[in-house]
Amino acid sequence: MAGPLRVGVVGVGQRGLQHVRSLTALQSDEIVRLAALADPYAENLDAAKINGLVPEYRDAGVQKFATVREMVDSGSVDAIWFVMPPNQHRGEIEYAAGRGIHIFAEKPQSLFLDEVLRQNEAITKAGVLSMCGFQMRHDRGYTDIRNYLKGKWVASMTMIAEGAVEGHGVKHTHTEEQGGPANRVWTANKAWSGTSIVEAGIHQTDIMRYWSDDDVAWVRANYVERPRELQDAEGDNPIYYEVSYGFKKGGMGTIIFTKPARSYYQGRFDCIVWTHGTIKLEDDFVDYHFDGEWPPAEKPGLEDVRKVISAGPHDTAMGGENTTDLGKAFAEGVSLGKPELMRNTFGSSINSLAAVLAANVSNDLGGEKIVIDEFVSDRKYAKYRKRPAGV
Ligand SMILES: NC(=O)c1ccc[n+]([C@@H]2O[C@H](COP(=O)([O-])OP(=O)(O)OC[C@H]3O[C@@H](n4cnc5c(N)ncnc54)[C@H](O)[C@@H]3O)[C@@H](O)[C@H]2O)c1
């Protein structure tokens, strides 16, 4: 491809602005040209508002549109970053792909599996390149874990994310005009976020797949609902989530999420167990593994078995640096015709999304085991794959 990739961003909200920042940086290296922005709310396209969060952004040469169709029809972009709320898609990805536009889609690609399958069909049929917004796959430390685990069998991955209602970011969609939450914090609201497991736990789900080079085969989940009388003020997403995955190679994954209000606490626990070791995410990433003749004559001390597999500091997995690497991987993947730089495709990411959507179904069915292949195609789950009437 001659010249930098011409990129459009659809949805200039919290995450869209992070992409605008990354794309502005990549523009200096002539990897991309930020050619267009689309958002139904004119204020979100205003240069002064964008500069408030991205001072380096320059408006000159950036076309502005209210809709994706106008952006696509303008012929001004080669690739689009879709960064709109996941319940707001109305065939835009299919439209863009059908006209030869390469597709970068933020997670979750939609809240409704039928739509995701249609989006994927359009991408596949058009033969355009695609990628989903899982920036943790571009983290140095997490990639060191994946490489270390190559050729090893992973028995379990456990992640506890202690969060809080206050941890939800401020959003830019006018949800109050669309029957959504009055305070615009749509991530606390089920109809908009699909639950915190879909909105946020999809990252943990996807990174488990990345680490173990595996796919989710089945899921069981149980949630604790937030007391009804608190839901108007704190959002109607559950307060506690417990999700178990069975992976295709036989290992298990467990995700626990907590979302009380007023705690302001954030904490996490991560542990990966393989046949002969326990990997812990300390300041360094460490495997506790005895590699001498076994059993040893004397019990080794912890320091004897502690192996650093990725030197710290490691505090940026969800951060801006990895978002820029993610954008760079997609842009260069398209421009240089090297899709292997991307570390996922829209199609390969469906397993992460299907797993979290199926967790909701399992919880609805009292913790029933949901086999992902059946969830994706079996008639018995058809009603769970559809966008509900009136939404
Ligand atoms: N990868 C990550 O770490 C990460 C972080 C935050 C958000 N996200 C994802 O990014 C997406 C957007 O979330 P956000 O936090 O930016 O929300 P947001 O509400 O702040 O921004 C969404 C933007 O999309 C616009 N929009 C709404 N409908 C649209 C439409 N039909 N066409 C074009 N634009 C439309 C809104 O006006 C708003 O500006 C979600 O899918 C979210 O899950 C990903």
Ligand as a Chemical Component Dictionary entry (heavy atoms), coordinates in Angstrom:
data_LIG
# 
_chem_comp.id                   LIG 
_chem_comp.type                 NON-POLYMER 
_chem_comp.pdbx_formal_charge   0 
_chem_comp.three_letter_code    LIG 
# 
loop_
_chem_comp_atom.comp_id 
_chem_comp_atom.atom_id 
_chem_comp_atom.alt_atom_id 
_chem_comp_atom.type_symbol 
_chem_comp_atom.charge 
_chem_comp_atom.model_Cartn_x 
_chem_comp_atom.model_Cartn_y 
_chem_comp_atom.model_Cartn_z 
_chem_comp_atom.pdbx_ordinal 
LIG N1  N1  N 0  -9.956  -2.234 25.030 1  
LIG C1  C1  C 0  -10.225 -1.507 26.100 2  
LIG O1  O1  O 0  -9.465  -1.482 27.055 3  
LIG C2  C2  C 0  -11.469 -0.667 26.162 4  
LIG C3  C3  C 0  -11.581 0.331  27.133 5  
LIG C4  C4  C 0  -12.749 1.092  27.155 6  
LIG C5  C5  C 0  -13.776 0.832  26.256 7  
LIG N2  N2  N 1  -13.633 -0.164 25.336 8  
LIG C6  C6  C 0  -14.701 -0.460 24.373 9  
LIG O2  O2  O 0  -14.824 0.617  23.445 10 
LIG C7  C7  C 0  -16.198 0.772  23.051 11 
LIG C8  C8  C 0  -16.632 2.204  23.337 12 
LIG O3  O3  O 0  -16.593 2.454  24.732 13 
LIG P1  P1  P 0  -16.306 3.886  25.339 14 
LIG O4  O4  O 0  -15.802 3.672  26.700 15 
LIG O5  O5  O -1 -15.496 4.679  24.413 16 
LIG O6  O6  O 0  -17.800 4.480  25.405 17 
LIG P2  P2  P 0  -18.272 5.993  25.247 18 
LIG O7  O7  O 0  -19.737 6.034  25.521 19 
LIG O8  O8  O 0  -17.403 6.900  26.062 20 
LIG O9  O9  O 0  -17.981 6.330  23.731 21 
LIG C9  C9  C 0  -18.671 5.737  22.670 22 
LIG C10 C10 C 0  -18.751 6.754  21.541 23 
LIG O10 O10 O 0  -19.443 6.149  20.467 24 
LIG C11 C11 C 0  -20.369 7.093  19.937 25 
LIG N3  N3  N 0  -21.449 6.373  19.266 26 
LIG C12 C12 C 0  -22.584 5.856  19.793 27 
LIG N4  N4  N 0  -23.320 5.287  18.832 28 
LIG C13 C13 C 0  -22.633 5.448  17.676 29 
LIG C14 C14 C 0  -22.903 5.077  16.326 30 
LIG N5  N5  N 0  -24.027 4.434  15.965 31 
LIG N6  N6  N 0  -21.977 5.420  15.387 32 
LIG C15 C15 C 0  -20.855 6.096  15.728 33 
LIG N7  N7  N 0  -20.558 6.446  17.004 34 
LIG C16 C16 C 0  -21.442 6.126  17.950 35 
LIG C17 C17 C 0  -20.811 7.875  21.159 36 
LIG O11 O11 O 0  -21.380 9.124  20.838 37 
LIG C18 C18 C 0  -19.525 8.009  21.948 38 
LIG O12 O12 O 0  -18.802 9.144  21.592 39 
LIG C19 C19 C 0  -16.976 -0.285 23.846 40 
LIG O13 O13 O 0  -17.125 -1.425 23.050 41 
LIG C20 C20 C 0  -16.069 -0.587 25.026 42 
LIG O14 O14 O 0  -16.239 -1.860 25.553 43 
LIG C21 C21 C 0  -12.493 -0.893 25.255 44 
# 
loop_
_chem_comp_bond.comp_id 
_chem_comp_bond.atom_id_1 
_chem_comp_bond.atom_id_2 
_chem_comp_bond.value_order 
_chem_comp_bond.pdbx_ordinal 
LIG N1  C1  SING 1  
LIG C1  O1  DOUB 2  
LIG C1  C2  SING 3  
LIG C2  C3  SING 4  
LIG C2  C21 DOUB 5  
LIG C3  C4  DOUB 6  
LIG C4  C5  SING 7  
LIG C5  N2  DOUB 8  
LIG N2  C6  SING 9  
LIG N2  C21 SING 10 
LIG C6  O2  SING 11 
LIG C6  C20 SING 12 
LIG O2  C7  SING 13 
LIG C7  C8  SING 14 
LIG C7  C19 SING 15 
LIG C8  O3  SING 16 
LIG O3  P1  SING 17 
LIG P1  O4  DOUB 18 
LIG P1  O5  SING 19 
LIG P1  O6  SING 20 
LIG O6  P2  SING 21 
LIG P2  O7  DOUB 22 
LIG P2  O8  SING 23 
LIG P2  O9  SING 24 
LIG O9  C9  SING 25 
LIG C9  C10 SING 26 
LIG C10 O10 SING 27 
LIG C10 C18 SING 28 
LIG O10 C11 SING 29 
LIG C11 N3  SING 30 
LIG C11 C17 SING 31 
LIG N3  C12 SING 32 
LIG N3  C16 SING 33 
LIG C12 N4  DOUB 34 
LIG N4  C13 SING 35 
LIG C13 C14 SING 36 
LIG C13 C16 DOUB 37 
LIG C14 N5  SING 38 
LIG C14 N6  DOUB 39 
LIG N6  C15 SING 40 
LIG C15 N7  DOUB 41 
LIG N7  C16 SING 42 
LIG C17 O11 SING 43 
LIG C17 C18 SING 44 
LIG C18 O12 SING 45 
LIG C19 O13 SING 46 
LIG C19 C20 SING 47 
LIG C20 O14 SING 48 
# 
